[in-house]
Amino acid sequence: MNKWLKISFSGIALIWFELAVIAWPNLAISQTVLSKDQSSRVLVLNNVSAQDGVVSGELRNNSSNLVRDVQLLIRYEWLWKNEFHPGKDDPGSSVYYNVPGEIPPGGTARFQYTPNPPLPKRTDGSFQISASVAGFTEVIPQPR
């Protein structure tokens, strides 16, 4: 049985190696991490508004390439009416929202995020709501 396991493992390893060699030319592995300044030259968030916790706005693709997989960070920061004596139940939160679809070069896309469950109605403070681009994929064609 031990001999069979060695042969079986060798066979599986060989199959994985062959699959890797076949797929290697088609893999898109390259990634670049951009600074906030660099990323804002590619993707810009405009006309962001929030009403009753619902956040909406527009994304503009300033690049000459397709942009997809846009992820926004939406923050619901709770500001206490009396910051010197805050309560114990802070309803503040953050969420990553994946914007559906693709944005063509030079194009725009509208987005709208509705929190679920809705934000609580409270009188001991208020929410300060903000949105920022957390990540995206810029599809850069490979030279042939």
C-alpha positions, 0 to 999 in steps of 0.5 A: 500500500505504501508503494502505491501511495508513492506511485499515485502521488508521483502521478498526481504531481506530474499531472499538476506540473503538466497543467501548470506548464500548459496554463503558464502562458495564459496566466495574468500574474502582474499586479501593481500597488498604487499610491493614493495619488497614482490611483486617483489619476485612474479612478475618481469618485465624484458627487458622493451624497448620503441620505438616510444611510444610502450612499450614491455617487459617480466613478470616473475612469480617467485611464485609457484602459478598462476598469473593473472590480471596483471596491469602495470603503464606506464608513459610518462614523458615529459622532456622539452629541456629548463626546466627553460622555459617550455612550456604550453602544457605538453604532459606527461601522464600515463596509466594503462595497463591490461596484458591479460592472465595468467602466470603459476608458474615459467612462463613468458609472453610477453607484448606490449602496443601501445598508442592510439593516438600515442605520438606527434612528438615534438622538444621542449623536449622528453619523458622519458618512464617507466613501473612498476607493479601496481597490480596483483592477485596471485591465492593461492589454498585453502587447502581442 
